[in-house]
Each structure stands twice: as structure tokens, then as C-alpha cells.
Amino acid sequence: MRFLTGGYTADMDGSGSGVGMLLAGAADDALAGGPLGFAGAVAPADSPSWVTLHPGSPSSHGSPSSHGSPSLSRGDVVYAALEGTGAVQAFRRTGEASFVALGEPVATGELTCHLAVARDGSYLIASCWGDGRVVRVGLDAAGRPGTATIAPAAKDPYGPDAPLDGLGDRQADMAAAVDIAAAARALREVAGEYAHLIPGTDESDEDLAKAEAEASLAAADPRVSRAHETVFLPGGLIATTDMGFDLVRFWRSGASGLTPVQQIVMPRGSGPRHMVLHPSGHLYVVTELSHEVFVLAPSREGAWGIVGGTPLGSGILPTDTAAELAASFDGQFLYAGVRGSNTIATLRVRGAGESLEPVALVESGVDWPRHHLVVRDTLLVAGQLSDEVASLTLDTRTGVPGRVRYRTAVPSPTCIAILP
């Protein structure tokens, strides 16, 4: 089975040389359980940290193309996020394992880290970790990137100018407590020897001290918008994560670019990173910093909200960072990569998809599991710092990954994508 790999090159302190080709067993195998081998770079590029494929023109599936000919099949065009240069580069497939650049790189934003192509192949969305940009890039009939349109910037819902509504009960309660604490302190200063008669002063002072400490920390380490991923939802809706501002934002695409529809404020400091759309219609969001998976779902009126969630499990270190989230082929399990302790967390999907249950935390077999991919009963894991890709067999009954079955050297891998 063929795969493409993304990775870091010398411009971002990596050892790669472009988009690579990974083999699992024979090239035409339908499954990925065979021995792994790396065939080298097939498309030279500077730090193509994320790679994704054109889905194919609608005409290639038996219906007229929405934006002309020629008709494209899935994998005829590949897109790479050139993270270090903040651009998108397209490559046209010219053979089983050969690609040539399709057009010039299109600038998108600082540290472009993720790309997602619309189902009809008419545009892609780039997420930029460095400056928080979410960018819509038009694609022509040949798959060539064109005009880039920057979406409205995110605003920090926990910033000093943010309204209290939308922050949730916890934040509103804290704001009220701070007001009470400040009032109590002012009264004590005026009351002098009668200060002890003012009720609740100890608790209020404690709340105020905490709030002042948080404010001091925020001033020393200001929050920055960091867009990270895009997922296309049913009905033309689009979801993006902002890891820096703890947001999941919803959009619709039109001729003028992306139009904001709604946003969900996640817990402060959680760091929503990657998402998975489940067959049940639930959207699962893994948080890089708080090591959790939240469950999002729409109401009957269509407004999205948080309906559940769970920690990834015990044994995760405070300094760990979660990375990729993927679902099993049957949707019964989720797999989250954890960098630092270098593990894979397995979670079981319960109920109608609204509940998650931690099952196991096992060794990933690599150093810094940046990305992983499920191919039926095999989990492929990209070890960014150990310069390798490993395959782990999945127990289809329990869902838990086993020990490493095969591994192969791959320079600074950060992404794996199936190549038809």
C-alpha cells in the first residue's frame, strides 16, 4: 500500500527533503499490515509538514464537474503546507511515484500547518499556527491553487475586552467573585477597626489574589491566535480550531470567502488542536494542552455546543502535548497521540456517540508521535524526533494497539496520507 509523508526539512531543523513515499507491503496491497519501507522524496519541497490529496472532480464519479474539465481522480493532485515559508504548493502526479510542481506556491500565513480540500475540489482551507490565519484558497479545474482570501480573525474570548456572555458560568462566577472581593477590600480599608464586621472578607481576598495572579500571568505571557485544523461538516458547514484562543469556529464558504456562523469557547488553556467527524454526527476535538477529547453536537435548531468529553486517561504527564486524533474503521474507538510520554490513548465511543470512555494508554513505539493514521487493523505512527514510521496492529475487539510490528526510517515525519 502506498502512502505520502510530510516532514520537516533543514529550514525547520529537520532532516527531510520533501514529500516522501512510504510503502506498507506491496504497492498494490489493500491493507497496511505488511513490512514498511521508505522510497525517498518524490516531490522536493521545504518543510511540507502537512500533505493532503485532491478528492477528484465530481465528473470523475459519474456526474458533471462543477468547475469545468479536465476531470481529476483522487490523488492526481497533492497539496503540501510549506510550514516554514507559510505557503501552499500543489503537485501534479505524473506516474506511480513521481510528481511535478503545479503552479507557484501561494502565500497563506505564518507557519501554515494544515490543509483541507473541499469535497467538490473547488477550494482548500489553510490553517496557520503562527499568526492564527484561516485562509480560503481557490482551486481551478486542474487543481491549481489561486486566489487566497483571509477569513475574519479570531478574538480572544478570555481577553480583557471580551464580554462575559459566552464565557460560561465558571468565568461569570469568577468575574462576580472578583467584583465582590474588590468591594470587600475597599470597605475594609474604609472601616478601619470595624473591618472584621464585613462578612466573607477572607474568601473574597483569596479570590481576588487568584484573579490578580492570573492577570499578572496573562500580562507576562499574552495569548496568541493559533489556527490548527479544518474539518468539513454536513450541510456545507466548516469547523476550524484555534489552539491559542481555545475556540472551535464554524463557517460557510461563499464567493467572497469564509463567513463566520458560530463559535464555541472551550475551557481556557485547553488548546483545541485536531478534530474527527464521527458517523453519528458528533464532532470530537482533542485538546493539546489539557489532554482531553470534547464531544460537540448540533442542537435541533442547528447551533453547535459541547455535549460531553473525557480526559485521555491516567498516566499522562503535565508536560505532555496531545497531537493527532483518529477513529477506528468502524467508529467504535478513537486514538489520540501523546507527545512527551510518547503514547497512544484509546477511547471507546459510547451511547449514540455523545459519550467517550478511556480504555488504554500504550507505548507508541516512536519518539514524538506527531501524526497517526488508521488503516483498518493497522495504526501507522509518525515519530517526528525518532525519524521513523512504525506500524502497530489494532485489536479489533478491544480496540487497543499492540506492540510495534514493523518500522522504517523516515526523515522528520509529521504527516501520513494514503495515496491511491
N, C-alpha and C positions, 0 to 999 in steps of 0.2 A: 504494500500500500504506500502511496506517495503522500508526502506532507511538505509544506513550505515552513521554514523557520525564519523568524525575525530575530534580530540581535543587535548588540552594540558593537560599534567599530572604534577605531582609535580616537575619533573626535569626542567620544564619550567614555574614554578609558576602557574600551572593550577590545576583544581580540578577533572579532568577526570581520568579514569583508563584503557583506551584503546579504541579500535574501538567499537562504540556503535551501538545499533539498535533502529531506530525510526519508529513508526507506524503512518500513517495517515489514519484514519478509520480502516476498517478491513484489515487484511494482504493481502487478495486476491483482494482488490478493484483495479479497473483500473485507478482511479483518486485519487488525493491527497487532496480533499476538506473536508474530514472528520476530527473528533477530533484527536488531536495529543497525542501521548503517548510515553514515553521513556522506553524501555525494559532493559536498562542497558548495560554493556560492554559484547560483545560477543567474543572479541579477545583481551586479555590483551597485552598492548604494551606501551612503553614510548613515549609520545607525538606524536601519529600518526596524524600529522596536516593535511595531505592530504591522501585521500583514493581513489583508482580507481580500476576498475574491468578488468580482462582478457576478451577480446572480444569474446573468443571462438575460437576453432580451425576451419580452413576452412572446414575440413571434417564434422563438426557438422552442416554445412549449405548445405551439399549435394555435396561437391567437395573434392578431396583428400587433406589430410593435407600436408602442405609444410615442416613440420619437424617431421613427424612420429606420432605415436599413444602414449598414448590414446587420444581420441577425447575429447576436453573440450567444455562445453557450457558456455555462458556468465554468469559470476558470480560464476563459480566453483572455481576460484582463485581470491583473493583480495590482492592488494598491498597497503602498508602503508609507507609513508615517515616519518621515525622516526627523526623528526627535530633536537631534542636535541643531539642525538648521531650521526647524519649525515649518516644515513644508510637507506636501503630499506629492508622491511620484507614482505614476502609473506605468505598468509594464505589460506589453503585449506578448502573449505566448506564441512562440514560433516553432516549437517542437515539444516532444515529451518532457524534455528537461532544459529548455532554452527559452529565454525571454529577452526582449529588447525594450528600451525606454519608449514610452508612448507619450509624446509631448514633453514639455518642460515641467520642472517642479512648480507647484502652485503654493505660494506662501499662505500659511494659515494662522499660526500664532506660536508663541514661545513654548518650546518643549511639547510639541504635538505628540500625544501618547496613544491615541486610539482613533480608529476609523470604523464607520459602519455605513454600508451601502443600502439605499432604499430598495425595497423589493422589486420595483419596476426598473431599477438601474438608471434612473434619471438624475440622481444626485447622491452625494455622500455627506456625512457629517463628521467633522474632525473635532476632537476634544483636546484642549491644550492645558496641560498641567501647569505650565509656567506662568501664564497670565490669565487663566480661567476662561479663555475664549471658547465659545461653541460656534462653529463655523459651518455653514452650508456651502458645498462646492458642487456646482452643476456639472453633469457629465453629458457629453454628446453621444450620438448614435454608436460611435466606435468605442465608447467608454473613456474618452479623453477628458481629464478634468479641465474645467473652465473657470467661470467667474466664482469668486469666493465672497460670500456675504456673512458678515459677523452678526450674530444674534445679540439681542439686548443683554447687557452684562448683569451678572448676579449681584444682589445686595446682601450684605451680611445680616441675617435675621437676629443675630445676637449682638450687633453693633450698637454703639451708643445712641444712634438716631433711630433705631428700629422700634416700631410700635409694639406695645405689649401684646396686642391681639395677634394670634398666630404663633406665639412662642410657647403656648401650652400652660397648663395650670401651675407646673413647678416654677417656671420663670415668673409668672404673675405673682405667685405667692412670695417668691423671694423679693420681688420688687416692693411688694407691700410691706414685707418684714423690714426691709432696709429703710423705708419711709418711717415706720414706727420706731425703729432703732434710732434714727436721726432725731426724731421728735423727742424721744425719751432722753437722749443725751443733752439736747438743748434745754429741756425742762430741768434736768439735774443741775446744769450749770447755773440756772437762774435760782433754783430752790435753795441752794446752799446747804445749810444744816438740815433742811427738811427733804433732802433728795431721796432719803431712804423710804419716804412715803409714796414715791412714784412706783407703781407696780410694773413688774416684768422687765426691770432695767437690766438685770444680769443676762437674761436670754436675748434681749434686744441688742445689748452691746456685743454679745457673741456673734449675732447675725451680721451686725454692722462691720465687725472686724473681718469676718469672712468675705463680705462683699467688697470691702476695701482691698483685701488681699487679692481677690480676683481681678479687680480693676487695675491694680498695680501690675499684675502678671500680664494682663491684656495689653497694657501700655508698653511693656517691655518686649512682648512677643506678639505683634499685631497679626490678626488673621488675614489670610490672603485667599482669594478665589482660586480654586484649582479644579477645573473640569476634568473628568476622567473617563467616562464611558457613555455610549448611546445604545439604546435598545428601541427597536420599532415595535409598537403595540398594535393590537387590532383597531380597526376603525380610523386609521390614519394618524393615531396619536404617537408621539415620540417622547421617550423619557431619557433624561441625562442626569448624571451625578455631578455634584460639586463637592469634592472631598474637603476643601478648605473651609467652605461656608456651611457644611453639614446640610446640604439640600439635595432633594430629588426634584427636578424641574420637568414640567410637561409642556409640549409644544405641538403646533401644527405647522406644516410646511406649505408655503404658497409661492406665488411668483416673486414676491418681494423678500423672501427668506423665511426665517422661522418666527412664528408669533407665539408669545407666552400664553399658556392656558391656565396653569396652576402650578403651585409648588408645595412640597411637603417639607416641613422643617424637622430634621432629625435631631436626636439628642446632641447637645453641644459637645464637641470634641470626639464624636463617634467616627467621622471620616468615611462617609459612604463612598465606596470605590466601584465595584462591579455588580452587575445585575443578571438575573436569569428570569425569563418569562416562562412560567410553568403551564403545561397543557390545561390546568384548571382555571387559568386566567389570572392567577396570583403572580405578583412580581416580587422576587426575592432579591434583597440588597445586602451584600456583605460589607461590613464596616471595617476599614483598615486598622483604625486605632483602638476601637473598643472591642474588637474581636466578636462580633455578633452577626446574626442574619435576621433582618427585619422582613416581615411579610406585609406587602402593600396590596390593596384591592380597591376597585371602584364601588361606590355606593349605587343604589338603583338610579339615582339622578346623574351618575357619571363622575362624581367627584371622588378622587383617589384619597386614601388615607391609610394609616398604619393599623393593621388588624391583628398583628401578632409578632412574635420574634423570640429568639433564644440566643444565649451565649454559645460559642462554638464548642465549649466543653472545658473540663478541668485539665490542668497541666500546661496551659498556655501562659507564657511569661509576659509580664507587663511591658517588656521592651519589644515583644513580637509585633509584626505587622501582617495583617491578612492581605491576600493578593487576589487570586482568581476564584470565581465561583462557577461550578458546572453541575449539570444534572445528569443522572444516570439515564440510559436509553429509554427506560420505561417510566421515568419521572418519579420513582419511589424514593430516590436518595439524592442528596446534594453533597458536593465535595468542595471544600474550601482549603486553599493553600495557605500555610502559615510560615512566614519567613522569620528567621532567627532561631527558633527551635526546630525549624525545617520539618514540619509535619503536614499531614493531610487530615482535616477534620471531616468526618462523615456524619451527616444528619439525615434522619428519616422524615419523609413528608407524611403527615397525619391528617385525618379528617378529610375535608374536601379540598385540602391544600392550604388551609389557613393556619395549620399548626405544624411546628417543627420540633424534633426531638434529637438531641445529640446522641450519637451511637458509639463513636470511637474516635481516637486520635492516634494515628500511626505514623511511623517514620516515612518520609517522602523518598528517601534514598538519594537525595541530592542536596547540594548546598544552595539555599536561597531559591525555593520553588516559586519562581516568578509567574509561571503560567502552567496550566494543565488542560488536557483535552481528553474527553471520554469517547472511546470508540467501542461501543457495545460492552464487552467484558474486559477491556484494557484501558488503563489510565496512563497516558503519556505525560511526563512531568519534565518541564524545562528548568534545569538548575543553572541559574544565571552565573553564580560565583564558582561553581564546580566545573563549568564548561562542559556540560553533558546533558543528554536527554535520557531518561530512564523510563521503562515500562513496568507497570505493576498490574498483576491480574486482579480483577474485581470478583469477589464472591457474589454471584447474582442473587443468592438467598439472603445473606446478611448485609450486602452492600459494601462491606469493608475491604479496602485494598490489602493485598498480601505483600510479601517481600518483593524486592526488585527481581524481575525475571531477566531482562536484558538492559544493557546500557550502551551508549556510544558517545564518543567525544563530539561536541558541537560547540563552536566558539561563542561564548557570552549569549546564550539563547534567552529570549524574552517572550517569544510567542510561537505557537504551533498552529498551523491551519491545514485542513485536509485539501489535497489537490486532486480533483477528479482525473 
